[in-house]
Amino acid sequence: MGKEILLGKTLDELTEVVKGLGLPKFTAKQISDWLYKKDVNEIDEMTNLSLKARTALKEKFELGTTASTKVEASVDGTKKYLYPTNHPNKFIETAFIPDRDRNTLCVSSQVGCKMGCLFCMTGKQGFQGQLSSGKIINQIRSLPERESLTNIVYMGMGEPLDNVPEVMKSLEIITSEYGMAMSPRRITVSTIGIIPGMIEFLNHSECHLAISLHTPFDEERKKLMPVQNVYPIKDVLKIVKDFDFGRQRRVSFEYIMFKGINDTANHVKELCRILDGIKCRINLIRFHPVPDTPLDGSDEQTIEFFKDQLNKKGITTTIRRSRGLDIFAACGLLSTKELVKRQNEDF
């Protein structure tokens, strides 16, 4: 049986660890400093711990940091890192996106995804398992550009609010003083609208919320996103309208533009109706086709017109820049490519 992983444990959990080993309570804070504030990969590198403490830790625990197995760099500076998982031939992706004065990391929260959205390559892999808090944190911890990070978005592989316990634990570690001490205002968690997870997240985190909307019409959304059958967008929006976001915390809506499907004047009108009373931003996203999907992206003229009409109606709307197109930067493409490669090698 393998050793237990320290990376991804909260300070309370580390306190239980040292208590179980008969070590002083303050050792937990020393360990958290090494885990989350310094670049060490072995317990022996925790030099302010006594030899007795390090020996005791090594008998049952290991740090759990894992280097990426592949990195692809785009001409625009975007980098995509591929990480192994505990599932044979399954991988997760992490995208580092530099942009002027912002350096954003897009992290994954699951291996594959069970939500089955029509436009998502990750969903086509199916669901393989949840990422632990340690595996989520490792995507930040092992990043060569870690020191330059300004923002983190949970918009990689998987549905974050379908993995609430581990996502919430990772958010605590990233934002706590004992951890990475990052402002929650620099972190955004995306969801397709898993209501129980949304409620937990809104009430126990200060991070921003992004909701994948993609169409304001129920029947269209059911075809694009099966979650609409379980958690209708009207119920999702009611949660948002009833919650006090305060002055600094914000909610945004992600809207991928699909040619001839969700890019008409009627969609502008309906968006304005359902979002009335919500202080928010809409991020329009260009769709770059993935294999085995019938969808096409809207043309530039349509996207610009859509943006202008929403802004005229008083809804702040921007178009997200496409990044890393030359390195399979769309979520799920690189890991699927590697998955197919490994399967062919095994065959």
C-alpha positions, 0 to 999 in steps of 0.5 A: 500500500502506497504512502499517503500524500501531504500535498492538498491537505489543509492546516487542520488535516496537517495538524492531525497528521503531526498529532498522530505521529506524536510531533509538536503541533507547530510542526503542521505550520512548518509543513504547510510552509514547505508545501505551499510557499516553497519549492521542495519535492522531498520531505528531507528538504524540510530543513527546519523540521527535526530529523526525528520529525522528517523520519517519522513523516517519511515512514507514512507520507510523501509530498506528492508533487508530480511534474508534467509529462509534456508541455506544448508552447504556442506562438502567442505564449500560451503553454499547455501542460499534460499531467498523468493521473492515477488512471492508466493512460488518462491525463489532465491538462493545465493551460498557462495563458500570459496576457499583458499584465495578467498571467492566468492558469486554467486548472482541471478538476476532474479526469474526463467529465460526465456532463456530456455537453455537445461542444466539449471534447473532455465530455467525449472522453467520459468520466474517469474520476475526481481529482483530489485537492492535491492533484488540483494544487499540483497543477499550480505547485509544479508550474515553472511560471508559478511565481508570475501567476496573477489569476487562476480559473477553474475552467479546465477539464471537468465540472468543478462543482461536481467535485465540491469537497476537493475543489473547496479544499483546494480553494481554501489552501490557495487563499489561506494565509497558511497556504498560497495566500492568493486573493479570492478575487483573483480566482474564478470557478466555472460551472454549468449550473450544478445547483447544490454545488453552487450553493456550497461554493457561494456560501463558503468561498469568496471567489468569483463565479462563472456560469456556462450559459450558451443559450437563454432558451430552455429547449436549445440548452437541453440539446447543447447541455444535458444538465438543463434537464436536471438544473434548468437555467431559470433555477440557476439564475434564481440562486444568483439573483437571491445571493448577495455578491457584495461590492467586489465579488462578481458573477459572469456568464460564458457564452460560446457562439454557435453559427445559426444556433444561439447568435440571433437578435432573439437571443440578445432579447432573451438574454436581456430578459433572463439576466435582468436584475443581475449585475454581471458580465457576458464573455463571448467565446469563439467556437473552434470545432472539435472532432465529432460535433455538428457545431460551427462557430459564428463568424466575426461580424455576427460575434461583434454585432452580438456584443454591441447589441448586448452592450447597448442593452446595458449588459457588459459584454466582451469577446474572449481572445482565442489563445493557443490555437496551434497547440490544441488549447481547447479543453480536452484536445491535447489529453484526447490526442495523448490518450489515443496515442497510448491506446494505439501503442498498447494495441 
